[in-house]
Amino acid sequence: MFNWLRDKRKSSAEASQAQPVPPPHDLEPVPTAAPLAEAEPAATAAPLVAAEPAPTPAAEDYRSKFRRYYFANEPVDLEAVGEYRADSFPKSGPLCWMDAPNALLEIERRLAAGELSESEAAMAEKWTLEGYYIASGLIENELLDRVWGAYEKAIADGVMTPPPEPRGPEDVWPGRILDPHMTLPIVREIQQHPAVLRICDILFGRKTLPFQTIIGHKGSWQPAHDDSIHMTSYPDGFLLANWIAFEDIHPDSGPLVYYPRSHRLLPPLLSADLGFEAQGFKNDPSLYGRVYEPTIAKYVQKIDLKPEYFLAKKGDVLFWHAHLVHGGSARKDLSLSRKALVCHYFAEGAFCYHDLSGNASRLHKNGVFAPPALDLRVA
């Protein structure tokens, strides 16, 4: 179904320099028959049986177009959605296979059938129960050094300019840059590393679409959050992310903090759940800090979720579920770096949007009923 995607591996143009960080229309009703004339008293009319309304040509058109590109069970007229928020979509499956109620049984079945190795089955079980997986030493030091060296050179040459973002006089490290892979092609060698994509394919149970990257010298100090309010999929749950260490991470540098099992214990909180009106965030960006972040913090406290810190060694990679709560812990020593690359991925065939802003993702910049506009891939 998606051969057009698997064969697309290159693009002819490089992206420009990276920069820092109405619900579906109702179908027209089928005209109802004119009311029957009143029958003679001696002979009652047989009751009418309501007929199924015939789909209109427009309905058939959007359904067939949707099924050409997407796998959600419920087709949506994506061209009629005014604001791409979760409440603009119906509740629809399928679930990601590791989110299904029988996930552990399915892992056992796939292991017995030889579809998963022992280590892959252990990874899948960890993901299902805890919402994350750590692949130790997954990325080669030589590749890490080449990519980081190219990034530093791009900064020195003025090709990329990370924002200063100082936290104090000891904070000499610049801030993060969004989507470095679009300006610096070598970053894609990590983002699309075969071992990384193999893990993503297993976790999704589908082919993977590389999407967003973030690179930086230091900890983000970002409050706890669930990625799905920023990067959302229809159907839900077909996003995942990873965090890749370019160096050994010191406990005082502000390591990544995450909350195991939060993907199962804390409900996904999206714009409508928080009472954000249409265009709410666009009209008032402070809603995120005033409402969303405190609400997540309240749930974390009420459920008594326990944090864990990713004290990675160079080359270690932490993968996390779309709904795993995580953030950047406090930087206790501002002089310490925390060099890392964050990558986000969608599953091929999911519709990808941004619930908070109400926009479709750039994967759909060529149209919502078109093949995704992929960033350049590694040959």
C-alpha positions, 0 to 999 in steps of 0.5 A: 500500500505504501510502496511509494514511500519505501522507494523514496530515499532521496530529494533533489533540494536541501532544506534552508537553514534551521531555526531555533526552537471545523470538524469533518462536515456532515454528509448531506442527508439523503432526501426522505420519501414523501409521507404516505397518504393515510390508509383506509381504516380497514387496511393498515399500511405495513410499517416502513423499514428505514433504509441505509442512506446511500453514500454521496459521491463526495463521501466516497471520494474522501473515503477512498482517498483517505484509505489510499494513504492512511490506515485509521479505521475511520476515514476522515475528510481531512480537507474539511477539518478546519483545525487539526486537534484531537477533538476534530477526529473520531475515536478510531483504531487500530491501537499500536500493537504494544498498546493492545490489551493482549500485547504480552500474549502477542509478544510471546506469539511473535517470539514463538513464531520467530518474528522476534528475537529473544532480545527484541521480545524483551525490548517489546515487553519493557516498552509495553509495561514501562513505556521506554527502552534503553539501547546501550551503545547503539550508536558508534563513537566514530559516527557520533564524533563526526556528526558533532564535529560537523555541527560545531563547524557549522556553528563556527562557519555561521551556517547554524546559529543556536540561540544563547539562552544563558541561565547564569554567568557560568552558562557558556553553552548555547541553546538548542536548534530545531531540525538540524538534519534539514541543514546538516545532512550528516545528522540523518546518519544518526536519525536514520541509523539502521539499528534505530529504524529497526527498533522503531519499526518493531515498536510501531509494528509498521514502517517508520517515518523520520520526522523531527530532530533537536540538537543541543549542548546542554540540558533543556530544563524543560518541565514534564510533558507528554509529546503527543500535545506537540506531535499528534497522530491519527489514530493516537499512539503512533509517535515515538522519540529517542534521546541520543548521548554524544558524551557521558552524562553527568548527574549535575548536568540536567539529565533527561528525566522520565516517569516509567509507566506514565504512558499507562497511568496518566491520561493523555491531556490534549487541548480539548481536555484542558478546555482550550478553545479553538485557536486557543494556543495561537491566541494565547501561547501562555496557556501551555505554561499556565495550564498544561504544565501545572496539570501534568505536574499535578497528575505526576504528584497525585499518582505518585509517579517516580522519576528516573534519570537517564545517566547515559554513556556515550552512544546510549539511546533511550526510546520513549512512548508517545505518552511517556511523561518526561522532561529536562531535570534541573542543571545543578552545575551550569558549567557542565554540557549535556550534548545530545540529539533528540529524534521524533518519528511517526508511523507510516500511514498515520495522519500527523498533526500538532494538537496544540497549534492545530496545524497539520505537520510538514509531512502533509505540506503537499496536501493531506491526500498526498504522499508525505513530504519526507525530509531527505533520507540517507542513501 
